[in-house]
């Protein structure tokens, strides 16, 4: 996909997915200019501080498992089965590049992780699906 219009369309879809899932306080901060969106190169090496917090958790395996899950409910069950503490869930979210609110509860963090790994992919597939032919 080297066509600039196609690239712009793909980027706007990703930004829309991201913004749609933000909590109200973060949306308000973006709207009034006290917060900004940034481009982060995900190809750079993992941050050692986050890796230390998530010690004992194979983040790459969790990332791959979540990428293979086909529905949100299964994603929620998968995370629940890991029995992670709030601190480990926060570390996992950070490693996955998912921002969570400072006062988020365990269920909220699990929901955000599932939304940004499983849900976003499902939403994108649904949006990208061509319409059914009219009979």
N, C-alpha and C positions, 0 to 999 in steps of 0.2 A: 504494500500500500504506500506508494510514493506520491500519489496525487495529493497536493496540499488541501484540497477541499475534503477529500476522504479522511485525511489525517485530522483535520479540524473537527469533522463530524464525530470521529471516534473519541477524540479528546473531550469534546463537549458532552458526549454520553457518559464518559467516566466521571467528569466533574459533576454532572447532574446526579449520578448515583451517589457520589460522595456527599454532596450538599444535602440531598434528600434525607440522609440518615443522621445528620448532625442534630444534637440536642438544641432546644430553643435558645439557650443562652449563647451557644456558639454561633448560631445563625444570626442572632441579634448583634453579636460582636462583629461579624463579617459585614452586616448591613450598615452599622454605624462607623465602620472603619477602624475600630480598635483591635481587630484581628485581621490577618491576611492569610491567603492560601500560598503555599510554597511548593516548588517542584523539588522532589527529593529523588536522587538517583539511587534506585534500589539495587543496582549492580555492585555498589561499593561493599566492602567487607562489613560483616556484622559488628555491632558495637560491643566491645568487651564487657561493659558494665551490665548491659541487659543479658548478655550470655551468662555472666556470673550469677545473676539473680535466678535465671531459669535453669541452673545446674540440675542435672538429673532429668531434664525434660528434653527429648529429642525434637527440637522445633521443626527441623526439616521433615521429619516423619509426620508430625502433626499437620504441617502445611500440606504435605502430599495427601494425607488421609482426608483432610477437609476438602481438598480439591476434587477428590473422587466421590464425595458424598453427593447424592442427587436430590435431597430435599432438606428443608430447614429443620424439621422435627428430628431427623436422623442426626443432623449436626449437633443439635442440642443434646441428644442422648449421648453422642460420642464425647462431647466435652464433659458431661456429667460423669461418665464412666471413668474419665481420667482422674477425678477426685482432686482437682487442683485447688490450692488455697487461693485467696483473693490476690495475694502478692504474686503467685506464680501465674495466675490468669492475667494480671497486669503486665508481667514480664513477657508472656506469650503474645499478648496484644501488641506490645511495643515491638517485639521481634517481627511480627507480621505487618508492621506499619500501620496499626490501627490505633487511633487516638480514642481514649476513653475519659469521660469526665472524672475529675478528682474525687468526687463523692459517690461514684458509681458503686452499687452493690454487686455482689457476686453474680446474681442472675442478670443484671444489666450488662456486665462485662461479657458474660457468656453470650447474651443476645447480640451484642455488638460484634463479637468475633464471628458468630454464625452469619450475621447479616453481611459482613464485609468479605467473608470467604465463600460461603455457600449461596446466600441470598442474592448478593450482587451478581454473581455469575448466572443464576437462574433468571433474574430480572433482565439482564443483558440479552440472554438467549431469547426470552419472550419478546423483547422489543425488536430484536433483529430478525425474528421469524417473519417470513413473507405472509401476507394475508391469504386466507383460504380462497380458492377460486369461487367466484359466484356462479351459482347453478342456473 
